Amino acid sequence: MVGEDSAYINDETLLQQVSAGNEQAFTTLYWRYSGALYKNFLKMVKDELLAEELLQDLFAKIWQKRESLQINSDFKGYLYRMGYNMVMDFYRKLQRDQTLLNHFKQVATENYHHIEEIFNLKDSQALLSNALTALSPQQRKVFELCRLEGKTYKEAAEILGISVHTVKEYFVKANLSVRTYLLQHVDISIGLMMIYIIHHSLS
């Protein structure tokens, strides 16, 4: 079990626990590396929301293949290599679809005023709604407050009457579930773009 001293447990032990389905061990690894990985993604894509979505998808992939995960080098290095490959794959897929690439550039330039041209908003919201049905009631409330309504962890904690730490854990698990659902139902480039569009349409 991962307890209060989980911050002092080495990566190898945590990965063994993750392989056994331990969500707390996974959450510990997420908070251990997500900050640095986010900054690295941001350097590569120059967009805060896209960097965040890539980060969430990276950890969703880790969780998806947790039972067969084999890391022969340090976990941090593994994450950075995986993140780099995800960014390269994302841009390659955009380049293969020149229309999508052009729309993405246009939307970025025009501050997302024509988001419906990239992806049908009604369809994307329906897909997100399906993803949210898999969440527990509390996870869904936290996801809706923090992701869709733009509340901070502190604001969400005050609204729900729970601790900030609990909000963070619910949010990480909700993000994992939603990203996993999207990866299973749409192409990664479209999935990333869909969340990108939904976020800005509600902001």
N, C-alpha and C positions, 0 to 999 in steps of 0.2 A: 504493500500500500504506500501511496505517496502522501505524506503528511505535511506538517508545518515546516519541516526542514527540507522540503523538496528542492529548494534553491541550491542546496549543497550536494545533491545527488548528481553523479556524473552522467554524461549523455548516454553512455553505453547501457547503464542500468535503466535509465528512463526509456530508452528505445526498446529494451526487452519488455518493459511494462506496457508500452504502447502496443507492441506486437500482440500482447495478451488482451488488448481492448481497454486498457486503463485510460480513461478520458482525462483524469487529473494529471497523469504523467504527460499526456499530449499537450495539455494546457500549459504546463510548466515549460516545455520545450518551446511552445509558441511564444510565450512572454520572454523567454531567454534570448531569442534570436529575431523576433519580428521587427523590432525597432531598427536594427542595423540593416536587415534585409530590405525594409521599406525604403530607407535612404538610398540603398544601392539601386533598387528599382527606379526610384525617382530620378537618379542620375542618368539612367538609360532611356527612360521614356519621357521625361520632362513634363509629367502630368500627374498631379497628386492622386486623383481618383483612379486613374488607370494603374498607377503604382500600387494602390491599396487593393484593387481587384486582383492583380497578379499575385500579390502577397497571399491573399486569401485562397486563391486557386492552388498556389504552391502547397500550402498546408493541407488543403482538401485532398490533394493527390497523395501526400504523405499518409494521411489517415486511410485513404482508400486502399493503398497497397501495404498497409501496416503489417499484415500477416506474412508477407513475402519479402519484406524490406531487408535488403542485404547491403550494408555499408562497410566497405573495406578500408575506408580512410576516415578522417575526422568528420563528424556530422556537420559542423559549420561549413567546411569546405564543400561537402556534398550539397548543402542547401544553396550555396552561392553558385555552384556549377549548374544546378537544376534551375535556379532562377534565371541565369544567363541564357540557358537553352530555351526557356519559356518565352523570353523576350524575343529571341531570334525567330522562334516558331511563329509567334504572334505577327511579327512584321512580314515574314514570308507569306503567311496566309493573307494578310492584307494586300500584299503586292500581287498575289495571284488573282485577287478580286479587285481590279482597278476601280470599278465603280464604287465599291465599299470604301476603298482607300480615299478616293476623291471626296466622297461624302464626309468621311471622318475629318479630313483636312478642312473642308468647308465649315463643318459644325464647330470645329475648334476655333476657326478664324472668326466666325460670326457669333461666338459665345452661346452656341447651342440653341439658336432660335428656330431651327428647322429640324428638330430631332426626329420627327415622324418620317422623314425621307430615308433614314437609314434602316429603321426597324419599326414595324407596325406596333404602335404603343399599346393598343388594346391587347394584341397577342402577347406582348412582353409582360404586361401586367397580369394577364391570365396565368402565364407560366410561373411568374413569381408567386402568385396566389396559391398555386398548387404546391410550390416548394414550401410555403409557410405552413401548410396544413400538417406537415410532418413534425413541426416543432411542438414542444410542450407549451401550455398557455403562457407561462412566465417567459420562456425564451422568445416566443412570438411578440409579447408585449415589449420586451427589451429591444428586439430587432426593429420593430416598428418605430419605437421612440428614438433610438440612436441612429438607425440607418435611414429610415424614411422621413422622419420628422426633424432630424438633425439635432436632437438633444444630446447634451454631454452626458457622460456617465453619472456625474453628480446630480444633474437635473433628473435623469431617469430614476436614480436611486431615491430621490426625494418624492417623486410621483408615486413610485411603487412601494415605498416604505421598506426598502431593503438596503443593504450596504453597497458601497461603490464596488468593493471587491466582488460581491455576488453578481452585480450588474455586468462587470467585465467578463466573468466566467460564462454567464448566460449568453453574452454577445458573441464570444469566441465560438461557443458550441452552436449557436444559431447560424453564424456565418459559415461554419464548417458544413452544416446540414444543407443550407441553401446552395452553397457553391458545389457541393457534391451532387445535388439534384440537377443543377444546370449543366454540369460536366457530363452527366449521364443522358441528358435530353437534347443538348444542342452542341454544335461545333464550338470549340473554346473561343475562337475569335468573335463569333456571334454572341456567345454567352457573355463575354466581357463587355461587348458593346451594348448589349441589352441592359445590363445593370448600370452601365454608364448613362444610358438614356433615361432609365427610370429615375435615377438619382437626381439628374438635372431637371427633369420634368416636374419633380416634387419640391425642388428647392426654390 
